[in-house]
Amino acid sequence: MNHFENYCTQFVQSIGNKEGAVSPTITNSASFGYGTPEIAEGIFDGSIKKPLYSRMGNPTTAKLESIIAAMDGGIGAVATSSGMGASSLAILSLVSSGDEIISIGGLFGGTYALFTETLSRFHVKTSFFDVDELENIQNAITQNTKIIFLESVGNPNMRLPDIKAIAKIANDAGIVLIVDNTITPLSIAPLKLGADIVVYSTTKILSGNSSALGGCVVFRKIQEKDDKLKTPRYKDLHKIIDKAGKAALIPIAKKRALRDLGMSANAQASYQTMLGMETLALRLPRIVQSVATVAKALDAAGLKINHPSLASHPHHKRYVSDFQNGCGTLLTIDMGTKEKAFKFLNTTKLATITANIGDSRTLALHMASTIYSDFDTKTKQFLGITDGLIRISIGLENPQDIIDDFLNAAK
Ligand SMILES: *Cc1c(COP(=O)(O)O)cnc(C)c1O
């Protein structure tokens, strides 16, 4: 049985109901009647497990959270209004003014802006490293470092991290490792590789159909003894950990971020995300196969393709050894100049020009004139954004149709 097969059973069985409505119920209510003041008191002190208010949790969203937590082997999850909401929730529940973050790889434009423009305003400082700068990463750790943040696949630079090696650095130093696994759900299991928290934009391949914006944060359980979260570095959290025990990262996220910042998921989006997830384990392996097929054909035709499945890619060996289930839906084409890139995008009949990725349809976007248009030259260089760079997210179409269309557009 291949790796993805396991999840087909898990998803359809856990999303559909055996009794009553088969499709998940959408609880479209912001608030919930408690019945009696005694029950209200119990809900607020946590002794009664019933919905309090949809900003803090909703039954439809709770079902989505349990499915994503099970997918990653986490103790629990908190769904959010967007992927940026998920990253913000995970980060803001851990940091205070004066703390430091080490960011490795990638980096998704919104996450880069969160670190450099927003968190910096609150005196949270981030330093950035390429995935292979392990020694520099090690040397950058200080007593104020609270988070090492890593993208499972560089978007759009397509560089692949040695996640185990980075997790070892984080664990040896006793620092929380957050992995943005948006591009590689099912393919990469960050918690099993030593990460503490996984963040997703569910807007992408998890939903797969552009119908709902969403995000999710998955947490590992806290160990009874010798957990890095119980060290003085994380003393702000100890009160909640003492009370909540092994699942404490969930109340930490809810009380230190979700409650006061309100990046909560809504029931309708959670429902649509579950519908998408029913077929995730079918869609992803097909696309992973198509990406490699398309990359190979376009590369052979002389186009400048960046994808780790190609033997010429600097991380090809790592792709073969550590990314046996692929590295998601992306590849990039460098057309050399903006003019040639625009001509390609104006000629392709198949690609939808949009900033999204991970859709059932093939999507494309010129990077320098869109997501990265505000970035200075040095930053663009670090992030691998060249003038002619087009990011492609391969969809479910017949790969030969994609190849034919792209070769025609690149003529
Ligand atoms: C899209 C994306 C995000 C942000 O997700 P939104 O749902 O758009 O807020 C974060 N990380 C990665 C890798 C992404 O691709």
The ligand as a Gaussian input file, in Angstrom:
#p B3LYP/6-31G(d) Opt

LIG

0 1
 C       -0.609000      30.802000       1.116000
 C        0.443000      30.519000       2.113000
 C        0.368000      31.071000       3.397000
 C       -0.731000      32.034000       3.815000
 O       -1.984000      31.470000       3.697000
 P       -3.349000      32.316000       3.478000
 O       -4.401000      31.289000       3.614000
 O       -3.266000      32.928000       2.130000
 O       -3.386000      33.354000       4.552000
 C        1.361000      30.730000       4.305000
 N        2.366000      29.909000       3.956000
 C        2.468000      29.369000       2.736000
 C        3.602000      28.445000       2.428000
 C        1.512000      29.656000       1.768000
 O        1.617000      29.118000       0.551000

